[in-house]
Amino acid sequence: HDTFYVDCRLLPGVDPEHVLDAARRRLTAVAEHHGVRIDVAIEHCQRASETAADSPVVAALRRAVTDIYQVEARPVGIGGATVAALLRQQGLPAAVWSCIDSTCHQPDEHSSITATLKDAQVFAHVLMQR
């Protein structure tokens, strides 16, 4: 009896049930071909969420990034669950921001104190806007 896990992160608008149905069809074919039994259990399922690019929180964040970093921010999605998803589930528009090194969830993951201080300025700027 062997066990393996799959972490499947979906884009907003993609129905997890459709993905699960497609996976089960494929697994059934594989199981029949190899004469084995494959059981599927869902450990956790959270729908992807998004905030509209024209929402006030995104506009405020874009202004703050431009003022602090002198670059034009553009809204893009990220893979993975953040606390923003929990806020969106409560009906609150939420945007996620940080300036990070490209080492997330890897060996030697690290962050920059300089970037963290500037990110704090971005958040303060957002909070001070009207």
PyMOL CGO cylinders between C-alpha atoms (Angstrom):
from pymol import cmd
from pymol.cgo import CYLINDER

trace = [
    CYLINDER, 0.00, 0.00, 0.00, 1.68, 3.17, -1.22, 0.3, 1, 1, 1, 1, 1, 1,
    CYLINDER, 1.68, 3.17, -1.22, 0.50, 6.72, -0.72, 0.3, 1, 1, 1, 1, 1, 1,
    CYLINDER, 0.50, 6.72, -0.72, 1.31, 9.90, -2.59, 0.3, 1, 1, 1, 1, 1, 1,
    CYLINDER, 1.31, 9.90, -2.59, -0.08, 13.41, -2.42, 0.3, 1, 1, 1, 1, 1, 1,
    CYLINDER, -0.08, 13.41, -2.42, -0.80, 15.92, -5.15, 0.3, 1, 1, 1, 1, 1, 1,
    CYLINDER, -0.80, 15.92, -5.15, -0.96, 19.64, -4.47, 0.3, 1, 1, 1, 1, 1, 1,
    CYLINDER, -0.96, 19.64, -4.47, -3.06, 21.15, -7.24, 0.3, 1, 1, 1, 1, 1, 1,
    CYLINDER, -3.06, 21.15, -7.24, -3.52, 24.91, -7.18, 0.3, 1, 1, 1, 1, 1, 1,
    CYLINDER, -3.52, 24.91, -7.18, -6.18, 26.20, -9.52, 0.3, 1, 1, 1, 1, 1, 1,
    CYLINDER, -6.18, 26.20, -9.52, -6.81, 29.56, -11.09, 0.3, 1, 1, 1, 1, 1, 1,
    CYLINDER, -6.81, 29.56, -11.09, -9.91, 31.58, -10.20, 0.3, 1, 1, 1, 1, 1, 1,
    CYLINDER, -9.91, 31.58, -10.20, -12.89, 30.42, -12.23, 0.3, 1, 1, 1, 1, 1, 1,
    CYLINDER, -12.89, 30.42, -12.23, -11.67, 26.82, -12.46, 0.3, 1, 1, 1, 1, 1, 1,
    CYLINDER, -11.67, 26.82, -12.46, -14.11, 24.46, -10.76, 0.3, 1, 1, 1, 1, 1, 1,
    CYLINDER, -14.11, 24.46, -10.76, -12.23, 22.03, -8.48, 0.3, 1, 1, 1, 1, 1, 1,
    CYLINDER, -12.23, 22.03, -8.48, -14.94, 19.41, -9.07, 0.3, 1, 1, 1, 1, 1, 1,
    CYLINDER, -14.94, 19.41, -9.07, -14.25, 19.45, -12.82, 0.3, 1, 1, 1, 1, 1, 1,
    CYLINDER, -14.25, 19.45, -12.82, -10.53, 18.97, -12.18, 0.3, 1, 1, 1, 1, 1, 1,
    CYLINDER, -10.53, 18.97, -12.18, -11.24, 16.18, -9.70, 0.3, 1, 1, 1, 1, 1, 1,
    CYLINDER, -11.24, 16.18, -9.70, -13.62, 14.45, -12.13, 0.3, 1, 1, 1, 1, 1, 1,
    CYLINDER, -13.62, 14.45, -12.13, -10.97, 14.58, -14.88, 0.3, 1, 1, 1, 1, 1, 1,
    CYLINDER, -10.97, 14.58, -14.88, -8.32, 13.22, -12.49, 0.3, 1, 1, 1, 1, 1, 1,
    CYLINDER, -8.32, 13.22, -12.49, -10.60, 10.37, -11.39, 0.3, 1, 1, 1, 1, 1, 1,
    CYLINDER, -10.60, 10.37, -11.39, -11.29, 9.41, -15.03, 0.3, 1, 1, 1, 1, 1, 1,
    CYLINDER, -11.29, 9.41, -15.03, -7.56, 9.32, -15.73, 0.3, 1, 1, 1, 1, 1, 1,
    CYLINDER, -7.56, 9.32, -15.73, -6.84, 7.36, -12.55, 0.3, 1, 1, 1, 1, 1, 1,
    CYLINDER, -6.84, 7.36, -12.55, -9.55, 4.84, -13.39, 0.3, 1, 1, 1, 1, 1, 1,
    CYLINDER, -9.55, 4.84, -13.39, -7.94, 4.24, -16.80, 0.3, 1, 1, 1, 1, 1, 1,
    CYLINDER, -7.94, 4.24, -16.80, -4.48, 3.88, -15.23, 0.3, 1, 1, 1, 1, 1, 1,
    CYLINDER, -4.48, 3.88, -15.23, -5.77, 1.51, -12.57, 0.3, 1, 1, 1, 1, 1, 1,
    CYLINDER, -5.77, 1.51, -12.57, -7.52, -0.68, -15.16, 0.3, 1, 1, 1, 1, 1, 1,
    CYLINDER, -7.52, -0.68, -15.16, -4.46, -0.73, -17.41, 0.3, 1, 1, 1, 1, 1, 1,
    CYLINDER, -4.46, -0.73, -17.41, -2.14, -1.80, -14.58, 0.3, 1, 1, 1, 1, 1, 1,
    CYLINDER, -2.14, -1.80, -14.58, -4.59, -3.98, -12.66, 0.3, 1, 1, 1, 1, 1, 1,
    CYLINDER, -4.59, -3.98, -12.66, -4.32, -1.95, -9.49, 0.3, 1, 1, 1, 1, 1, 1,
    CYLINDER, -4.32, -1.95, -9.49, -6.68, -0.07, -7.22, 0.3, 1, 1, 1, 1, 1, 1,
    CYLINDER, -6.68, -0.07, -7.22, -6.31, 3.68, -6.78, 0.3, 1, 1, 1, 1, 1, 1,
    CYLINDER, -6.31, 3.68, -6.78, -8.21, 5.46, -4.03, 0.3, 1, 1, 1, 1, 1, 1,
    CYLINDER, -8.21, 5.46, -4.03, -8.61, 9.23, -3.97, 0.3, 1, 1, 1, 1, 1, 1,
    CYLINDER, -8.61, 9.23, -3.97, -9.08, 11.23, -0.78, 0.3, 1, 1, 1, 1, 1, 1,
    CYLINDER, -9.08, 11.23, -0.78, -9.29, 15.02, -0.61, 0.3, 1, 1, 1, 1, 1, 1,
    CYLINDER, -9.29, 15.02, -0.61, -7.22, 16.36, 2.30, 0.3, 1, 1, 1, 1, 1, 1,
    CYLINDER, -7.22, 16.36, 2.30, -8.11, 20.01, 1.73, 0.3, 1, 1, 1, 1, 1, 1,
    CYLINDER, -8.11, 20.01, 1.73, -9.85, 21.97, -0.99, 0.3, 1, 1, 1, 1, 1, 1,
    CYLINDER, -9.85, 21.97, -0.99, -9.97, 25.75, -1.19, 0.3, 1, 1, 1, 1, 1, 1,
    CYLINDER, -9.97, 25.75, -1.19, -11.30, 27.52, -4.27, 0.3, 1, 1, 1, 1, 1, 1,
    CYLINDER, -11.30, 27.52, -4.27, -9.04, 30.09, -5.85, 0.3, 1, 1, 1, 1, 1, 1,
    CYLINDER, -9.04, 30.09, -5.85, -10.16, 33.67, -5.40, 0.3, 1, 1, 1, 1, 1, 1,
    CYLINDER, -10.16, 33.67, -5.40, -9.32, 37.01, -6.92, 0.3, 1, 1, 1, 1, 1, 1,
    CYLINDER, -9.32, 37.01, -6.92, -9.89, 40.70, -6.41, 0.3, 1, 1, 1, 1, 1, 1,
    CYLINDER, -9.89, 40.70, -6.41, -10.91, 42.81, -9.40, 0.3, 1, 1, 1, 1, 1, 1,
    CYLINDER, -10.91, 42.81, -9.40, -7.99, 44.73, -10.89, 0.3, 1, 1, 1, 1, 1, 1,
    CYLINDER, -7.99, 44.73, -10.89, -10.05, 47.94, -10.75, 0.3, 1, 1, 1, 1, 1, 1,
    CYLINDER, -10.05, 47.94, -10.75, -10.95, 47.64, -7.06, 0.3, 1, 1, 1, 1, 1, 1,
    CYLINDER, -10.95, 47.64, -7.06, -10.01, 50.50, -4.70, 0.3, 1, 1, 1, 1, 1, 1,
    CYLINDER, -10.01, 50.50, -4.70, -7.56, 48.36, -2.73, 0.3, 1, 1, 1, 1, 1, 1,
    CYLINDER, -7.56, 48.36, -2.73, -5.65, 47.44, -5.89, 0.3, 1, 1, 1, 1, 1, 1,
    CYLINDER, -5.65, 47.44, -5.89, -5.59, 51.09, -7.02, 0.3, 1, 1, 1, 1, 1, 1,
    CYLINDER, -5.59, 51.09, -7.02, -4.29, 52.19, -3.61, 0.3, 1, 1, 1, 1, 1, 1,
    CYLINDER, -4.29, 52.19, -3.61, -1.63, 49.50, -3.64, 0.3, 1, 1, 1, 1, 1, 1,
    CYLINDER, -1.63, 49.50, -3.64, -0.52, 50.42, -7.17, 0.3, 1, 1, 1, 1, 1, 1,
    CYLINDER, -0.52, 50.42, -7.17, -0.17, 54.09, -6.16, 0.3, 1, 1, 1, 1, 1, 1,
    CYLINDER, -0.17, 54.09, -6.16, 1.82, 53.15, -3.08, 0.3, 1, 1, 1, 1, 1, 1,
    CYLINDER, 1.82, 53.15, -3.08, 4.19, 50.87, -4.99, 0.3, 1, 1, 1, 1, 1, 1,
    CYLINDER, 4.19, 50.87, -4.99, 4.78, 53.60, -7.57, 0.3, 1, 1, 1, 1, 1, 1,
    CYLINDER, 4.78, 53.60, -7.57, 5.46, 56.22, -4.89, 0.3, 1, 1, 1, 1, 1, 1,
    CYLINDER, 5.46, 56.22, -4.89, 7.76, 54.03, -2.78, 0.3, 1, 1, 1, 1, 1, 1,
    CYLINDER, 7.76, 54.03, -2.78, 9.56, 51.93, -5.41, 0.3, 1, 1, 1, 1, 1, 1,
    CYLINDER, 9.56, 51.93, -5.41, 9.28, 54.29, -8.41, 0.3, 1, 1, 1, 1, 1, 1,
    CYLINDER, 9.28, 54.29, -8.41, 8.01, 51.43, -10.59, 0.3, 1, 1, 1, 1, 1, 1,
    CYLINDER, 8.01, 51.43, -10.59, 4.59, 50.84, -12.07, 0.3, 1, 1, 1, 1, 1, 1,
    CYLINDER, 4.59, 50.84, -12.07, 2.89, 47.92, -10.38, 0.3, 1, 1, 1, 1, 1, 1,
    CYLINDER, 2.89, 47.92, -10.38, 0.52, 45.74, -12.37, 0.3, 1, 1, 1, 1, 1, 1,
    CYLINDER, 0.52, 45.74, -12.37, -2.00, 43.32, -10.95, 0.3, 1, 1, 1, 1, 1, 1,
    CYLINDER, -2.00, 43.32, -10.95, -1.16, 39.66, -11.52, 0.3, 1, 1, 1, 1, 1, 1,
    CYLINDER, -1.16, 39.66, -11.52, -2.19, 36.47, -9.81, 0.3, 1, 1, 1, 1, 1, 1,
    CYLINDER, -2.19, 36.47, -9.81, 0.05, 34.34, -7.68, 0.3, 1, 1, 1, 1, 1, 1,
    CYLINDER, 0.05, 34.34, -7.68, -0.03, 30.64, -7.09, 0.3, 1, 1, 1, 1, 1, 1,
    CYLINDER, -0.03, 30.64, -7.09, -0.75, 29.49, -3.63, 0.3, 1, 1, 1, 1, 1, 1,
    CYLINDER, -0.75, 29.49, -3.63, -3.01, 30.35, -0.81, 0.3, 1, 1, 1, 1, 1, 1,
    CYLINDER, -3.01, 30.35, -0.81, -2.48, 33.54, 1.16, 0.3, 1, 1, 1, 1, 1, 1,
    CYLINDER, -2.48, 33.54, 1.16, -4.41, 35.15, 3.96, 0.3, 1, 1, 1, 1, 1, 1,
    CYLINDER, -4.41, 35.15, 3.96, -6.06, 37.25, 1.22, 0.3, 1, 1, 1, 1, 1, 1,
    CYLINDER, -6.06, 37.25, 1.22, -8.11, 34.20, 0.22, 0.3, 1, 1, 1, 1, 1, 1,
    CYLINDER, -8.11, 34.20, 0.22, -9.59, 34.06, 3.73, 0.3, 1, 1, 1, 1, 1, 1,
    CYLINDER, -9.59, 34.06, 3.73, -10.47, 37.76, 3.56, 0.3, 1, 1, 1, 1, 1, 1,
    CYLINDER, -10.47, 37.76, 3.56, -12.09, 37.31, 0.15, 0.3, 1, 1, 1, 1, 1, 1,
    CYLINDER, -12.09, 37.31, 0.15, -14.18, 34.45, 1.53, 0.3, 1, 1, 1, 1, 1, 1,
    CYLINDER, -14.18, 34.45, 1.53, -15.60, 37.03, 3.95, 0.3, 1, 1, 1, 1, 1, 1,
    CYLINDER, -15.60, 37.03, 3.95, -16.50, 39.32, 1.03, 0.3, 1, 1, 1, 1, 1, 1,
    CYLINDER, -16.50, 39.32, 1.03, -13.57, 41.69, 1.51, 0.3, 1, 1, 1, 1, 1, 1,
    CYLINDER, -13.57, 41.69, 1.51, -11.48, 42.69, -1.50, 0.3, 1, 1, 1, 1, 1, 1,
    CYLINDER, -11.48, 42.69, -1.50, -7.85, 41.96, -0.71, 0.3, 1, 1, 1, 1, 1, 1,
    CYLINDER, -7.85, 41.96, -0.71, -4.57, 42.50, -2.54, 0.3, 1, 1, 1, 1, 1, 1,
    CYLINDER, -4.57, 42.50, -2.54, -1.25, 40.84, -1.79, 0.3, 1, 1, 1, 1, 1, 1,
    CYLINDER, -1.25, 40.84, -1.79, 2.08, 42.59, -2.03, 0.3, 1, 1, 1, 1, 1, 1,
    CYLINDER, 2.08, 42.59, -2.03, 5.69, 41.99, -1.16, 0.3, 1, 1, 1, 1, 1, 1,
    CYLINDER, 5.69, 41.99, -1.16, 9.05, 42.47, -2.79, 0.3, 1, 1, 1, 1, 1, 1,
    CYLINDER, 9.05, 42.47, -2.79, 10.70, 39.09, -2.43, 0.3, 1, 1, 1, 1, 1, 1,
    CYLINDER, 10.70, 39.09, -2.43, 13.82, 37.26, -3.47, 0.3, 1, 1, 1, 1, 1, 1,
    CYLINDER, 13.82, 37.26, -3.47, 13.04, 34.32, -5.70, 0.3, 1, 1, 1, 1, 1, 1,
    CYLINDER, 13.04, 34.32, -5.70, 13.69, 31.72, -3.01, 0.3, 1, 1, 1, 1, 1, 1,
    CYLINDER, 13.69, 31.72, -3.01, 10.18, 31.05, -1.66, 0.3, 1, 1, 1, 1, 1, 1,
    CYLINDER, 10.18, 31.05, -1.66, 9.70, 27.54, -0.26, 0.3, 1, 1, 1, 1, 1, 1,
    CYLINDER, 9.70, 27.54, -0.26, 13.18, 26.47, -1.31, 0.3, 1, 1, 1, 1, 1, 1,
    CYLINDER, 13.18, 26.47, -1.31, 16.36, 25.52, 0.53, 0.3, 1, 1, 1, 1, 1, 1,
    CYLINDER, 16.36, 25.52, 0.53, 18.08, 28.66, 1.77, 0.3, 1, 1, 1, 1, 1, 1,
    CYLINDER, 18.08, 28.66, 1.77, 14.85, 30.67, 1.55, 0.3, 1, 1, 1, 1, 1, 1,
    CYLINDER, 14.85, 30.67, 1.55, 15.61, 34.20, 2.67, 0.3, 1, 1, 1, 1, 1, 1,
    CYLINDER, 15.61, 34.20, 2.67, 14.32, 37.74, 2.57, 0.3, 1, 1, 1, 1, 1, 1,
    CYLINDER, 14.32, 37.74, 2.57, 15.80, 41.19, 2.35, 0.3, 1, 1, 1, 1, 1, 1,
    CYLINDER, 15.80, 41.19, 2.35, 15.54, 43.51, 5.34, 0.3, 1, 1, 1, 1, 1, 1,
    CYLINDER, 15.54, 43.51, 5.34, 15.79, 46.48, 2.96, 0.3, 1, 1, 1, 1, 1, 1,
    CYLINDER, 15.79, 46.48, 2.96, 12.85, 45.21, 0.90, 0.3, 1, 1, 1, 1, 1, 1,
    CYLINDER, 12.85, 45.21, 0.90, 10.86, 44.44, 4.05, 0.3, 1, 1, 1, 1, 1, 1,
    CYLINDER, 10.86, 44.44, 4.05, 11.34, 48.02, 5.29, 0.3, 1, 1, 1, 1, 1, 1,
    CYLINDER, 11.34, 48.02, 5.29, 10.25, 49.42, 1.91, 0.3, 1, 1, 1, 1, 1, 1,
    CYLINDER, 10.25, 49.42, 1.91, 7.25, 47.05, 1.88, 0.3, 1, 1, 1, 1, 1, 1,
    CYLINDER, 7.25, 47.05, 1.88, 6.29, 48.42, 5.30, 0.3, 1, 1, 1, 1, 1, 1,
    CYLINDER, 6.29, 48.42, 5.30, 6.36, 51.88, 3.73, 0.3, 1, 1, 1, 1, 1, 1,
    CYLINDER, 6.36, 51.88, 3.73, 4.07, 50.62, 0.96, 0.3, 1, 1, 1, 1, 1, 1,
    CYLINDER, 4.07, 50.62, 0.96, 1.57, 49.32, 3.51, 0.3, 1, 1, 1, 1, 1, 1,
    CYLINDER, 1.57, 49.32, 3.51, 1.72, 52.56, 5.51, 0.3, 1, 1, 1, 1, 1, 1,
    CYLINDER, 1.72, 52.56, 5.51, 1.14, 54.52, 2.29, 0.3, 1, 1, 1, 1, 1, 1,
    CYLINDER, 1.14, 54.52, 2.29, -1.93, 52.40, 1.49, 0.3, 1, 1, 1, 1, 1, 1,
    CYLINDER, -1.93, 52.40, 1.49, -3.33, 53.01, 4.97, 0.3, 1, 1, 1, 1, 1, 1,
    CYLINDER, -3.33, 53.01, 4.97, -2.78, 56.77, 4.72, 0.3, 1, 1, 1, 1, 1, 1,
    CYLINDER, -2.78, 56.77, 4.72, -4.60, 57.19, 1.38, 0.3, 1, 1, 1, 1, 1, 1,
    CYLINDER, -4.60, 57.19, 1.38, -8.17, 58.39, 1.33, 0.3, 1, 1, 1, 1, 1, 1,
]
cmd.load_cgo(trace, "trace")
